[in-house]
């Protein structure tokens, strides 16, 4: 779907940034003029930032593991601005909540059966 396509797009962009960054860093020379070095280092930093942002949109493990949300009653997968990992984590929390409610319902049904007997 479109979510998968967007994730692929972000990963392709990250790969392109990584390739560019590797090529730039392989040709870096500290013997050039200070202003040129400054310019090169700014390009390196820009590519690193784009790389990190693209990958982080798809998955950020530390954020994923620490993400908790009080309101997991509704899911919205249409928000393209929200990182994919956050939408997946929210879905996982929603699923956990539904399973928990299911277990409580099953226990209550069993309890009521015993009471009725």
C-alpha positions as CSV (number, residue, x, y, z in Angstrom):
1,X,0.0,0.0,0.0
2,X,0.9,3.7,0.2
3,X,2.5,3.3,3.6
4,X,4.9,0.6,2.4
5,X,5.7,2.7,-0.7
6,X,6.4,5.7,1.6
7,X,8.7,3.6,3.8
8,X,10.5,2.3,0.7
9,X,10.9,5.8,-0.6
10,X,12.4,6.9,2.8
11,X,14.8,3.9,2.8
12,X,15.8,4.6,-0.9
13,X,16.5,8.2,0.1
14,X,18.5,7.1,3.1
15,X,20.6,4.7,0.9
16,X,21.2,7.6,-1.6
17,X,22.3,9.9,1.3
18,X,24.6,7.1,2.6
19,X,26.2,6.6,-0.8
20,X,26.7,10.3,-1.3
21,X,28.1,10.7,2.2
22,X,30.6,7.8,1.6
23,X,31.7,9.3,-1.7
24,X,32.1,12.7,-0.2
25,X,34.0,11.5,2.9
26,X,36.3,9.4,0.7
27,X,37.4,12.5,-1.2
28,X,37.7,14.7,1.8
29,X,41.1,16.4,2.1
30,X,42.2,18.5,5.1
31,X,44.7,20.2,2.9
32,X,42.1,22.4,1.3
33,X,41.2,26.0,2.3
34,X,39.3,26.4,5.6
35,X,36.2,27.8,3.9
36,X,36.1,24.9,1.5
37,X,36.5,22.4,4.4
38,X,33.7,24.2,6.2
39,X,31.5,23.9,3.2
40,X,32.3,20.2,2.8
41,X,31.6,19.5,6.5
42,X,28.3,21.3,6.2
43,X,27.4,19.1,3.3
44,X,28.4,16.0,5.2
45,X,26.3,17.1,8.2
46,X,23.3,17.8,5.9
47,X,23.6,14.3,4.3
48,X,23.9,12.7,7.8
49,X,20.8,14.6,9.0
50,X,18.8,13.5,5.9
51,X,19.9,9.9,6.4
52,X,19.0,9.9,10.1
53,X,15.6,11.5,9.4
54,X,14.7,9.1,6.6
55,X,15.7,6.0,8.6
56,X,14.0,7.3,11.8
57,X,10.8,7.8,9.9
58,X,10.7,4.0,9.2
59,X,12.1,2.7,12.5
60,X,13.6,4.1,15.6
61,X,14.2,1.3,18.1
62,X,14.8,3.3,21.2
63,X,11.7,5.4,20.6
64,X,9.6,2.4,19.7
65,X,10.5,0.5,22.9
66,X,9.9,3.5,25.1
67,X,6.7,4.7,23.4
68,X,3.6,4.5,25.6
69,X,0.2,6.0,24.9
70,X,-2.7,6.3,27.3
71,X,-5.3,6.6,24.5
72,X,-5.1,3.5,22.3
73,X,-8.8,3.3,21.7
74,X,-8.5,4.6,18.1
75,X,-6.1,4.0,15.3
76,X,-5.3,6.4,12.5
77,X,-3.0,5.1,9.8
78,X,-3.8,7.9,7.4
79,X,-1.4,10.5,9.0
80,X,1.5,10.5,6.6
81,X,3.4,12.9,8.8
82,X,3.6,10.5,11.7
83,X,6.6,8.1,11.6
84,X,5.8,4.5,10.5
85,X,7.2,3.0,13.7
86,X,4.9,5.1,15.8
87,X,1.8,4.0,13.9
88,X,3.0,0.4,14.2
89,X,3.6,0.7,17.9
90,X,0.2,2.3,18.5
91,X,-1.4,-0.6,16.6
92,X,0.6,-3.0,18.8
93,X,-0.6,-1.3,22.0
94,X,-4.2,-1.3,20.6
95,X,-3.9,-5.0,19.9
96,X,-2.6,-5.7,23.4
97,X,-5.5,-3.7,24.9
98,X,-8.1,-5.7,22.8
99,X,-6.5,-9.0,23.9
100,X,-6.6,-7.8,27.6
101,X,-10.3,-6.9,27.3
102,X,-11.0,-10.2,25.6
103,X,-9.4,-12.1,28.5
104,X,-11.4,-10.1,31.1
105,X,-14.6,-10.9,29.1
106,X,-13.8,-14.6,29.0
107,X,-13.1,-14.6,32.7
108,X,-16.4,-12.8,33.4
109,X,-18.3,-15.3,31.2
110,X,-16.8,-18.2,33.1
111,X,-17.7,-16.5,36.4
112,X,-21.3,-15.9,35.3
113,X,-21.6,-19.5,34.2
114,X,-20.6,-20.7,37.7
115,X,-23.0,-18.3,39.3
116,X,-25.9,-19.4,37.1
117,X,-25.3,-23.1,37.9
